[in-house]
Amino acid sequence: MSVDSQTVSAGETRNARVAPRARPAAAGGLRAGLQRWMAPAKIGVFVAALYPLARIVLFGLTDRLGANPIEFITRSTGLWTLVFLCITLAVTPLRRLTGINELLRFRRMLGLYAFFYAVLHLTTYVWFDKWFDVAEMFKDIAKRPFITVGFLAFVLLIPLAATSPRAAARKLGRRWQTLHRAIYAIAVLAILHFWWMRAGKHDLILPKTYGAIVLVLLGWRVAVWAAAKFAERKRA
């Protein structure tokens, strides 16, 4: 190391002594500000996430669901299920990139909204489209495998929604995190369901768009995991 790099002026020394005290104070102020806005932000996200449902209700009341209302509701709820899955998957990368750990507090709510719209999506198909005709649904599954893939994704969502409360997370311990990694498979199945459904009509713009988003979100996780493994081996 050179002499110039070792020489520190008196003013710089004073700044170096003050800085460690100032940084925690600034960080504490930022954290206090985030905590103060957390409750209003959660309420805002909760209300905003009801927009897709409110839109369907409004369109229904004003007779704007189109010539096939059941198809409109089915596609709308299915698309918003995928949107909330993508947003839920985006929380962890955003938290890592921004350093705002409070973002994790929104993840459970967003995941539950994904399940909520998935329930509406399936209910619309089973009730309004097939009127609980099991035989007809089995015929549909045999002719259209994308329904089977979508139903499998929904089944995998059920245990995630059931174990979303903090009490369940504490009880399951490390197994909770392992269980909730199923969201990766759910996202892939949801994209496959969407892709196969649109492929019959040769309309793959949205499936490709959301497929790319899911690919980036899952690819980021693979990259982080690989980097951590590489760092471990390097230390060893």
Helices and strands as residue ranges (DSSP letters): H 3-6, H 10-48, H 51-61, H 69-98, G 101-106, H 107-123, I 124-129, H 134-143, H 145-162, H 166-172, H 174-180, H 182-199, H 205-235
